Amino acid sequence: MRAISAKINTKSRDVDIKSRTELAKELGIEIPKDGYWGDVPSKLCGIVGGAKEEKRS
């Protein structure tokens, strides 16, 4: 049972990453070429996260 839930979480995470990068493009924020968001300032990540939550509602 645990392996199944891990697959579901992985899929949802992939969708989350895709939507995050799409939103960043829409907002004109440069996407990290290596896919690592750890070096992106928290202000920019917050803008993307806020826009993601706004779209969810």
Biopython code that builds the backbone (N, CA, C, O; Angstrom):
import numpy as np
from Bio.PDB.StructureBuilder import StructureBuilder

atoms = [
    (1, "MET", "N", (0.820, -1.196, 0.000)),
    (1, "MET", "CA", (0.000, 0.000, 0.000)),
    (1, "MET", "C", (0.864, 1.260, 0.000)),
    (1, "MET", "O", (0.516, 2.262, -0.625)),
    (2, "ARG", "N", (1.952, 1.203, 0.681)),
    (2, "ARG", "CA", (2.825, 2.371, 0.776)),
    (2, "ARG", "C", (3.406, 2.766, -0.587)),
    (2, "ARG", "O", (3.533, 3.955, -0.883)),
    (3, "ALA", "N", (3.756, 1.784, -1.412)),
    (3, "ALA", "CA", (4.325, 2.068, -2.728)),
    (3, "ALA", "C", (3.318, 2.787, -3.613)),
    (3, "ALA", "O", (3.699, 3.660, -4.393)),
    (4, "ILE", "N", (2.056, 2.440, -3.508)),
    (4, "ILE", "CA", (1.024, 3.086, -4.321)),
    (4, "ILE", "C", (0.900, 4.558, -3.942)),
    (4, "ILE", "O", (0.847, 5.419, -4.820)),
    (5, "SER", "N", (0.855, 4.855, -2.656)),
    (5, "SER", "CA", (0.734, 6.246, -2.243)),
    (5, "SER", "C", (1.971, 7.050, -2.642)),
    (5, "SER", "O", (1.863, 8.240, -2.938)),
    (6, "ALA", "N", (3.133, 6.420, -2.652)),
    (6, "ALA", "CA", (4.347, 7.118, -3.075)),
    (6, "ALA", "C", (4.246, 7.499, -4.545)),
    (6, "ALA", "O", (4.680, 8.583, -4.933)),
    (7, "LYS", "N", (3.677, 6.620, -5.368)),
    (7, "LYS", "CA", (3.509, 6.939, -6.784)),
    (7, "LYS", "C", (2.540, 8.100, -6.964)),
    (7, "LYS", "O", (2.774, 8.981, -7.792)),
    (8, "ILE", "N", (1.472, 8.108, -6.205)),
    (8, "ILE", "CA", (0.500, 9.195, -6.300)),
    (8, "ILE", "C", (1.152, 10.516, -5.912)),
    (8, "ILE", "O", (0.974, 11.524, -6.595)),
    (9, "ASN", "N", (1.902, 10.512, -4.825)),
    (9, "ASN", "CA", (2.578, 11.729, -4.384)),
    (9, "ASN", "C", (3.575, 12.213, -5.424)),
    (9, "ASN", "O", (3.706, 13.418, -5.635)),
    (10, "THR", "N", (4.278, 11.300, -6.076)),
    (10, "THR", "CA", (5.237, 11.679, -7.100)),
    (10, "THR", "C", (4.529, 12.336, -8.270)),
    (10, "THR", "O", (4.999, 13.344, -8.797)),
    (11, "LYS", "N", (3.412, 11.777, -8.676)),
    (11, "LYS", "CA", (2.663, 12.369, -9.788)),
    (11, "LYS", "C", (2.162, 13.757, -9.435)),
    (11, "LYS", "O", (2.275, 14.681, -10.240)),
    (12, "SER", "N", (1.616, 13.912, -8.251)),
    (12, "SER", "CA", (1.109, 15.226, -7.865)),
    (12, "SER", "C", (2.245, 16.234, -7.752)),
    (12, "SER", "O", (2.064, 17.414, -8.051)),
    (13, "ARG", "N", (3.401, 15.777, -7.327)),
    (13, "ARG", "CA", (4.563, 16.672, -7.235)),
    (13, "ARG", "C", (5.013, 17.109, -8.626)),
    (13, "ARG", "O", (5.373, 18.269, -8.827)),
    (14, "ASP", "N", (4.995, 16.178, -9.596)),
    (14, "ASP", "CA", (5.362, 16.522, -10.964)),
    (14, "ASP", "C", (4.403, 17.556, -11.544)),
    (14, "ASP", "O", (4.826, 18.485, -12.231)),
    (15, "VAL", "N", (3.119, 17.392, -11.268)),
    (15, "VAL", "CA", (2.116, 18.354, -11.729)),
    (15, "VAL", "C", (2.359, 19.698, -11.069)),
    (15, "VAL", "O", (2.254, 20.739, -11.718)),
    (16, "ASP", "N", (2.684, 19.684, -9.774)),
    (16, "ASP", "CA", (2.952, 20.914, -9.035)),
    (16, "ASP", "C", (4.152, 21.646, -9.628)),
    (16, "ASP", "O", (4.117, 22.865, -9.793)),
    (17, "ILE", "N", (5.205, 20.912, -9.946)),
    (17, "ILE", "CA", (6.400, 21.531, -10.522)),
    (17, "ILE", "C", (6.093, 22.116, -11.887)),
    (17, "ILE", "O", (6.552, 23.210, -12.216)),
    (18, "LYS", "N", (5.318, 21.395, -12.684)),
    (18, "LYS", "CA", (4.967, 21.887, -14.009)),
    (18, "LYS", "C", (4.141, 23.169, -13.897)),
    (18, "LYS", "O", (4.391, 24.134, -14.619)),
    (19, "SER", "N", (3.162, 23.180, -13.000)),
    (19, "SER", "CA", (2.324, 24.366, -12.865)),
    (19, "SER", "C", (3.137, 25.547, -12.322)),
    (19, "SER", "O", (2.893, 26.696, -12.690)),
    (20, "ARG", "N", (4.098, 25.257, -11.450)),
    (20, "ARG", "CA", (4.945, 26.319, -10.903)),
    (20, "ARG", "C", (5.788, 26.961, -12.009)),
    (20, "ARG", "O", (5.908, 28.185, -12.070)),
    (21, "THR", "N", (6.365, 26.142, -12.872)),
    (21, "THR", "CA", (7.186, 26.705, -13.941)),
    (21, "THR", "C", (6.333, 27.452, -14.960)),
    (21, "THR", "O", (6.754, 28.482, -15.486)),
    (22, "GLU", "N", (5.140, 26.942, -15.240)),
    (22, "GLU", "CA", (4.244, 27.647, -16.163)),
    (22, "GLU", "C", (3.842, 29.008, -15.597)),
    (22, "GLU", "O", (3.819, 30.003, -16.321)),
    (23, "LEU", "N", (3.528, 29.047, -14.316)),
    (23, "LEU", "CA", (3.174, 30.316, -13.679)),
    (23, "LEU", "C", (4.348, 31.285, -13.678)),
    (23, "LEU", "O", (4.171, 32.479, -13.918)),
    (24, "ALA", "N", (5.533, 30.780, -13.412)),
    (24, "ALA", "CA", (6.714, 31.642, -13.417)),
    (24, "ALA", "C", (6.910, 32.260, -14.797)),
    (24, "ALA", "O", (7.227, 33.445, -14.909)),
    (25, "LYS", "N", (6.724, 31.471, -15.838)),
    (25, "LYS", "CA", (6.840, 31.995, -17.208)),
    (25, "LYS", "C", (5.811, 33.095, -17.444)),
    (25, "LYS", "O", (6.134, 34.150, -17.988)),
    (26, "GLU", "N", (4.553, 32.839, -17.026)),
    (26, "GLU", "CA", (3.488, 33.835, -17.193)),
    (26, "GLU", "C", (3.813, 35.130, -16.467)),
    (26, "GLU", "O", (3.493, 36.215, -16.952)),
    (27, "LEU", "N", (4.451, 35.020, -15.304)),
    (27, "LEU", "CA", (4.776, 36.196, -14.502)),
    (27, "LEU", "C", (6.081, 36.866, -14.924)),
    (27, "LEU", "O", (6.446, 37.915, -14.394)),
    (28, "GLY", "N", (6.782, 36.255, -15.883)),
    (28, "GLY", "CA", (8.033, 36.830, -16.365)),
    (28, "GLY", "C", (9.218, 36.566, -15.459)),
    (28, "GLY", "O", (10.216, 37.284, -15.516)),
    (29, "ILE", "N", (9.118, 35.543, -14.621)),
    (29, "ILE", "CA", (10.207, 35.189, -13.713)),
    (29, "ILE", "C", (11.095, 34.156, -14.386)),
    (29, "ILE", "O", (10.611, 33.168, -14.939)),
    (30, "GLU", "N", (12.392, 34.392, -14.336)),
    (30, "GLU", "CA", (13.350, 33.476, -14.959)),
    (30, "GLU", "C", (13.378, 32.143, -14.210)),
    (30, "GLU", "O", (13.550, 32.101, -12.992)),
    (31, "ILE", "N", (13.209, 31.076, -14.954)),
    (31, "ILE", "CA", (13.181, 29.737, -14.374)),
    (31, "ILE", "C", (14.606, 29.198, -14.308)),
    (31, "ILE", "O", (15.354, 29.314, -15.278)),
    (32, "PRO", "N", (14.989, 28.612, -13.180)),
    (32, "PRO", "CA", (16.341, 28.042, -13.083)),
    (32, "PRO", "C", (16.560, 26.970, -14.148)),
    (32, "PRO", "O", (15.742, 26.063, -14.302)),
    (33, "LYS", "N", (17.656, 27.077, -14.872)),
    (33, "LYS", "CA", (17.948, 26.129, -15.951)),
    (33, "LYS", "C", (18.121, 24.701, -15.434)),
    (33, "LYS", "O", (17.769, 23.741, -16.120)),
    (34, "ASP", "N", (18.659, 24.566, -14.232)),
    (34, "ASP", "CA", (18.885, 23.225, -13.675)),
    (34, "ASP", "C", (17.678, 22.701, -12.900)),
    (34, "ASP", "O", (17.704, 21.578, -12.397)),
    (35, "GLY", "N", (16.615, 23.513, -12.799)),
    (35, "GLY", "CA", (15.409, 23.084, -12.111)),
    (35, "GLY", "C", (15.469, 23.230, -10.594)),
    (35, "GLY", "O", (14.500, 22.909, -9.905)),
    (36, "TYR", "N", (16.574, 23.700, -10.076)),
    (36, "TYR", "CA", (16.749, 23.859, -8.629)),
    (36, "TYR", "C", (16.320, 25.266, -8.225)),
    (36, "TYR", "O", (16.933, 26.252, -8.637)),
    (37, "TRP", "N", (15.280, 25.352, -7.430)),
    (37, "TRP", "CA", (14.735, 26.637, -7.016)),
    (37, "TRP", "C", (15.364, 27.150, -5.727)),
    (37, "TRP", "O", (14.985, 28.220, -5.251)),
    (38, "GLY", "N", (16.304, 26.424, -5.155)),
    (38, "GLY", "CA", (16.904, 26.795, -3.882)),
    (38, "GLY", "C", (17.705, 28.085, -3.915)),
    (38, "GLY", "O", (17.884, 28.734, -2.885)),
    (39, "ASP", "N", (18.188, 28.459, -5.096)),
    (39, "ASP", "CA", (18.969, 29.686, -5.215)),
    (39, "ASP", "C", (18.122, 30.893, -5.625)),
    (39, "ASP", "O", (18.631, 32.008, -5.731)),
    (40, "VAL", "N", (16.839, 30.663, -5.853)),
    (40, "VAL", "CA", (15.935, 31.750, -6.245)),
    (40, "VAL", "C", (15.504, 32.488, -4.977)),
    (40, "VAL", "O", (15.138, 31.852, -3.989)),
    (41, "PRO", "N", (15.544, 33.816, -4.994)),
    (41, "PRO", "CA", (15.145, 34.572, -3.803)),
    (41, "PRO", "C", (13.728, 34.216, -3.346)),
    (41, "PRO", "O", (12.843, 33.957, -4.161)),
    (42, "SER", "N", (13.540, 34.210, -2.046)),
    (42, "SER", "CA", (12.244, 33.804, -1.486)),
    (42, "SER", "C", (11.114, 34.732, -1.930)),
    (42, "SER", "O", (9.963, 34.305, -2.011)),
    (43, "LYS", "N", (11.422, 35.965, -2.211)),
    (43, "LYS", "CA", (10.392, 36.898, -2.671)),
    (43, "LYS", "C", (9.802, 36.428, -3.995)),
    (43, "LYS", "O", (8.587, 36.473, -4.187)),
    (44, "LEU", "N", (10.655, 35.979, -4.901)),
    (44, "LEU", "CA", (10.170, 35.489, -6.188)),
    (44, "LEU", "C", (9.398, 34.188, -6.036)),
    (44, "LEU", "O", (8.368, 33.991, -6.680)),
    (45, "CYS", "N", (9.897, 33.304, -5.186)),
    (45, "CYS", "CA", (9.184, 32.042, -4.945)),
    (45, "CYS", "C", (7.821, 32.319, -4.325)),
    (45, "CYS", "O", (6.844, 31.638, -4.639)),
    (46, "GLY", "N", (7.752, 33.300, -3.462)),
    (46, "GLY", "CA", (6.492, 33.667, -2.842)),
    (46, "GLY", "C", (5.493, 34.219, -3.840)),
    (46, "GLY", "O", (4.291, 33.978, -3.728)),
    (47, "ILE", "N", (5.993, 34.959, -4.816)),
    (47, "ILE", "CA", (5.120, 35.490, -5.864)),
    (47, "ILE", "C", (4.512, 34.339, -6.655)),
    (47, "ILE", "O", (3.313, 34.333, -6.936)),
    (48, "VAL", "N", (5.338, 33.375, -7.009)),
    (48, "VAL", "CA", (4.862, 32.215, -7.772)),
    (48, "VAL", "C", (3.892, 31.401, -6.923)),
    (48, "VAL", "O", (2.831, 31.004, -7.405)),
    (49, "GLY", "N", (4.246, 31.148, -5.665)),
    (49, "GLY", "CA", (3.373, 30.378, -4.779)),
    (49, "GLY", "C", (2.045, 31.077, -4.534)),
    (49, "GLY", "O", (0.999, 30.430, -4.484)),
    (50, "GLY", "N", (2.084, 32.379, -4.382)),
    (50, "GLY", "CA", (0.855, 33.144, -4.184)),
    (50, "GLY", "C", (-0.043, 33.099, -5.404)),
    (50, "GLY", "O", (-1.263, 32.985, -5.286)),
    (51, "ALA", "N", (0.566, 33.190, -6.574)),
    (51, "ALA", "CA", (-0.213, 33.111, -7.815)),
    (51, "ALA", "C", (-0.811, 31.720, -7.980)),
    (51, "ALA", "O", (-1.922, 31.571, -8.489)),
    (52, "LYS", "N", (-0.070, 30.706, -7.549)),
    (52, "LYS", "CA", (-0.568, 29.333, -7.639)),
    (52, "LYS", "C", (-1.785, 29.157, -6.742)),
    (52, "LYS", "O", (-2.777, 28.561, -7.160)),
    (53, "GLU", "N", (-1.725, 29.663, -5.525)),
    (53, "GLU", "CA", (-2.843, 29.568, -4.600)),
    (53, "GLU", "C", (-4.041, 30.375, -5.090)),
    (53, "GLU", "O", (-5.191, 29.971, -4.919)),
    (54, "GLU", "N", (-3.754, 31.511, -5.695)),
    (54, "GLU", "CA", (-4.824, 32.355, -6.214)),
    (54, "GLU", "C", (-5.575, 31.634, -7.333)),
    (54, "GLU", "O", (-6.801, 31.716, -7.413)),
    (55, "LYS", "N", (-4.847, 30.935, -8.188)),
    (55, "LYS", "CA", (-5.476, 30.183, -9.275)),
    (55, "LYS", "C", (-6.284, 29.011, -8.742)),
    (55, "LYS", "O", (-7.293, 28.631, -9.336)),
    (56, "ARG", "N", (-5.847, 28.432, -7.620)),
    (56, "ARG", "CA", (-6.536, 27.299, -7.019)),
    (56, "ARG", "C", (-7.932, 27.672, -6.538)),
    (56, "ARG", "O", (-8.869, 26.879, -6.623)),
    (57, "SER", "N", (-8.050, 28.884, -6.037)),
    (57, "SER", "CA", (-9.323, 29.329, -5.433)),
    (57, "SER", "C", (-10.376, 29.602, -6.473)),
    (57, "SER", "O", (-11.496, 29.982, -6.131)),
]
sb = StructureBuilder()
sb.init_structure("model")
sb.init_model(0)
sb.init_chain("A")
sb.init_seg("    ")
for serial, (resi, resn, name, xyz) in enumerate(atoms, 1):
    if name == "N":
        sb.init_residue(resn, " ", resi, " ")
    sb.init_atom(name, np.array(xyz, "f"), 0.0, 1.0, " ", f" {name:<3s}", serial, name[0])
structure = sb.get_structure()
